[in-house]
């Protein structure tokens, strides 16, 4: 099983990455930090855009873990921009057979914020065919999930 962690935190070794490490519990994975890539906004077209590199990595993976810190009551901008960019170039159901876990990390998120993030990711997963395995928000949840 190949695992890909897409980290949307601007802090590559911050709390989002730490929570992913707990979830992975020693499993090998490839990590892509969105902060290292030029992914322009939906509708913009530039020759140095690297969106396709991220999509190519997803296509190779069996399991994808997407992680985002909580900013402005929701998924951070790096992740939101990536999700927006999938609309159009990615066919509905294209990632069928792949599993998706979502890490949402924040200091003290409120229930409604977590529900909004989980809703967004479950809809994203459903549209593109991922089997959505749920959202992980803390160490306890990360340790209790059995990655398949």
C-alpha positions as CSV (number, residue, x, y, z in Angstrom):
1,X,0.0,0.0,0.0
2,X,1.4,3.4,-0.9
3,X,0.5,6.4,1.2
4,X,0.7,10.0,0.3
5,X,0.5,12.8,2.9
6,X,-0.5,16.2,1.5
7,X,0.4,18.8,4.1
8,X,-1.3,22.2,3.7
9,X,0.3,23.8,6.7
10,X,2.8,26.6,6.0
11,X,4.8,25.0,8.8
12,X,6.2,21.8,7.4
13,X,7.0,20.3,10.8
14,X,4.2,21.8,12.8
15,X,1.2,20.3,14.5
16,X,-0.5,19.1,11.3
17,X,2.7,17.1,10.4
18,X,3.0,15.8,14.0
19,X,-0.6,14.5,13.9
20,X,0.0,12.8,10.6
21,X,3.1,11.1,12.1
22,X,1.0,9.8,14.9
23,X,-1.7,8.5,12.5
24,X,1.0,6.8,10.3
25,X,2.6,5.2,13.4
26,X,5.8,4.2,11.6
27,X,4.3,3.5,8.2
28,X,6.2,4.7,5.1
29,X,4.7,7.5,3.2
30,X,5.5,10.2,0.7
31,X,5.0,13.8,2.0
32,X,4.1,16.7,-0.2
33,X,4.0,20.1,1.4
34,X,1.7,22.4,-0.6
35,X,3.8,25.4,0.6
36,X,6.6,24.1,-1.7
37,X,4.5,24.1,-4.9
38,X,3.1,26.9,-7.1
39,X,-0.6,26.1,-7.3
40,X,-2.4,29.1,-8.7
41,X,-6.0,30.0,-8.1
42,X,-8.8,28.4,-10.0
43,X,-9.0,30.0,-13.5
44,X,-5.4,31.3,-13.5
45,X,-3.1,29.7,-16.1
46,X,0.7,30.0,-15.7
47,X,3.4,27.9,-17.2
48,X,5.1,27.2,-13.9
49,X,1.9,25.9,-12.2
50,X,2.6,22.6,-10.3
51,X,-1.0,21.4,-9.7
52,X,-0.5,18.5,-12.1
53,X,2.5,17.3,-10.0
54,X,0.2,16.9,-6.9
55,X,-2.4,15.1,-9.0
56,X,0.2,12.7,-10.4
57,X,1.3,11.8,-6.9
58,X,-2.4,11.2,-5.9
59,X,-2.9,8.9,-8.9
60,X,0.1,6.8,-7.7
61,X,-1.1,6.4,-4.1
62,X,-3.5,3.9,-2.7
63,X,-4.2,6.0,0.4
64,X,-4.1,9.8,0.7
65,X,-4.0,11.8,3.9
66,X,-4.7,15.5,3.6
67,X,-3.9,17.7,6.5
68,X,-4.8,21.3,7.2
69,X,-4.6,23.6,10.1
70,X,-7.7,25.5,11.1
71,X,-7.5,29.1,9.9
72,X,-10.4,31.6,9.8
73,X,-12.8,28.9,11.1
74,X,-12.2,26.5,8.3
75,X,-9.6,24.6,6.1
76,X,-6.6,26.8,5.4
77,X,-6.1,28.6,2.1
78,X,-3.5,26.3,0.7
79,X,-5.8,23.3,1.0
80,X,-8.9,25.3,-0.1
81,X,-7.1,26.5,-3.2
82,X,-6.0,22.9,-4.0
83,X,-9.5,21.6,-3.6
84,X,-10.9,24.4,-5.8
85,X,-8.3,23.5,-8.5
86,X,-9.6,19.9,-8.7
87,X,-12.9,21.2,-10.1
88,X,-12.7,20.7,-13.9
89,X,-9.4,18.9,-14.5
90,X,-10.4,15.9,-12.3
91,X,-13.2,13.7,-13.5
92,X,-16.0,12.7,-11.2
93,X,-15.1,9.4,-9.6
94,X,-11.5,9.5,-10.9
95,X,-10.0,8.5,-7.6
96,X,-12.2,5.4,-7.1
97,X,-10.5,2.7,-5.1
98,X,-8.4,5.1,-3.1
99,X,-8.8,5.9,0.6
100,X,-8.9,9.4,2.0
101,X,-8.2,10.5,5.6
102,X,-8.4,14.1,6.6
103,X,-6.4,15.7,9.4
104,X,-7.8,18.9,10.8
105,X,-5.6,20.5,13.5
106,X,-6.4,23.6,15.5
107,X,-5.8,24.9,19.0
108,X,-9.4,24.7,20.2
109,X,-11.8,24.3,17.3
110,X,-15.5,24.5,18.0
111,X,-17.8,21.7,17.0
112,X,-19.4,23.6,14.1
113,X,-16.0,24.4,12.6
114,X,-15.0,20.7,12.7
115,X,-18.4,19.7,11.2
116,X,-17.9,22.2,8.3
117,X,-14.4,20.9,7.6
118,X,-15.6,17.3,7.7
119,X,-18.5,18.1,5.4
120,X,-16.2,19.7,2.9
121,X,-13.8,16.8,2.8
122,X,-16.5,14.1,2.7
123,X,-18.1,16.0,-0.3
124,X,-14.7,16.3,-2.0
125,X,-14.1,12.5,-1.4
126,X,-17.5,11.6,-2.7
127,X,-17.3,13.7,-5.9
128,X,-13.9,12.3,-6.9
129,X,-14.5,8.7,-5.8
130,X,-12.3,8.4,-2.7
131,X,-13.5,6.1,0.1
132,X,-13.6,8.7,2.9
133,X,-12.2,7.2,6.1
134,X,-12.9,10.3,8.3
135,X,-11.3,13.2,10.0
136,X,-8.6,13.1,12.7
137,X,-8.4,16.1,15.0
138,X,-6.2,15.0,17.9
139,X,-3.7,12.4,19.1
140,X,-6.3,10.1,20.6
141,X,-8.2,9.8,17.3
142,X,-4.9,9.4,15.4
143,X,-3.9,6.5,17.6
144,X,-7.3,4.8,17.5
145,X,-7.6,4.8,13.7
146,X,-6.5,1.6,12.0
147,X,-5.2,2.6,8.6
148,X,-6.2,0.1,6.0
